Amino acid sequence: MSFKAAFAFWFVMVLIAVGNGFFAEKVLVRHIGDYASHLYKTSIIIAVIFAGSYVYMAGFAGPPLVSTALKTGFFWLSCSIVFEFLFGHYVFGFPWERLLADYRIWEGRLWSLVLASEIAGPLLASWVLRS
């Protein structure tokens, strides 16, 4: 696994996620509401993660081994958590409480599914590629 390539893929997915979030907050919220916008954002970024996982595992990760998929997934997960808390708090100025609120799946917040897809995506891609 090339950490440089894995980071590049993760970074592109983050750029898409930020753009997706900006579009949802500035355009969709007023048309479909806050929670429907949240569902939209979550669905789109999970789809991007699965597509990116397939492209990465097929062309940049080497043989589609489960160990490579797990390394990639946990690397992406770590990058996302660090980015979310450091960039979210210190650059966007979000309070810690707001950042932690996205983990409350029992309140309908689905950020945990996005993080889980970062592990599941490479695993699923490696399984499909081995089939």
Number of C-alpha atoms within 10 A of each C-alpha: 17 12 13 9 13 20 15 13 18 24 15 13 20 19 11 16 19 14 13 16 20 13 14 22 16 10 12 18 15 11 11 13 12 14 12 14 20 20 15 16 24 21 15 15 20 21 14 19 27 20 16 20 29 21 15 23 28 18 10 15 21 12 15 23 19 16 12 19 27 18 18 27 24 18 17 25 19 14 15 19 13 12 13 17 17 15 14 17 15 11 9 11 10 15 12 12 8 11 13 12 12 14 16 12 12 7 9 12 16 18 20 13 15 20 20 14 23 26 22 20 25 33 26 18 24 25 15 13 14 12 6
